[in-house]
């Protein structure tokens, strides 16, 4: 199961990233928990200074930008495969 965290205060880009993550998880049939973290003091726990941030299984995959949907699909599917092996 993927542990996905979307970091951001609730700005347009943060909401868009969270929505895209949930869409990709559903479309790809991935087992995942998606958590939205809006408390800026917790961003530093992940080393994220710019939002939106994307953390999957404790690894920061994006900070300060929104990946394309295709890139997001690639990342999440790869991370899911790594979990299985």
N, C-alpha and C positions, 0 to 999 in steps of 0.2 A: 504494500500500500504506500502510495506517495503522500508525503506530508508537505503540503504546499501552503506557503504564507505569502500574502500580498500585502506589502507595506505601503501605507499612504494615508494622508489625512481625510481623504474623501473627495479629492479634486476630480475633475473630469477624466484625466488620464488614469488615475488610480481606479476609478469605477470601471473604465473601459478595460483595463488589464484584468481586473477581477472577473468581469463578464466573459472575456475571451478565454480565461483559464477554465471557467466552469463549462463553457461551450465545448472546448477541446476535450476536457475530461469526459463529458457526456458522449460526444461524437465518437471518441476512440474507445469508449467502454473501459476506461481506466479506473482502478480502485484508488481513490484519493480522498483526503480530507483537505478542504480549502478553508483557510483561516484568514480573515481580514484583520490586520493590525493597524489601528489608527493612532495609537499612543506613540508619539514621536520619541519618547525616552527609550522605547524598546527597539527603535531602528538601529541604534548604536550597538545593541547586542549582536546584531548581524553585520555590523560594519557598513551599513547603508547610510549614506549622507544625503543622497538625492532620491526623491520619489518620482514615480512609483518604483518600488523594489519587488523583486520576485525571488523567493527563497524556496528551493525544493530539496527536501531531505537534508536540511542544514547547509546547503550550498547556495551561495548568491549567484543567480543566473543573469539578473538584470538589475540595473540601478540607474534611475534618472531617464529611462526611455522605455518605450513599449516595443517589444519585439513583434515582428510580423506574425500572423497566425501560423504560417507555414513553419517558421522558426520555432514557435512555441510548441507546435505539434511534434516536431523533431526532438526537441529537448525533453518533453514529457514522456514520449514513447521510449526514448533512449534510457531515461532514468527508470522507467517502469521495468524495462528489460534487465537493467543492472540489478534491480532489487530481486528479480526472479533467480538470477544466476548465483 
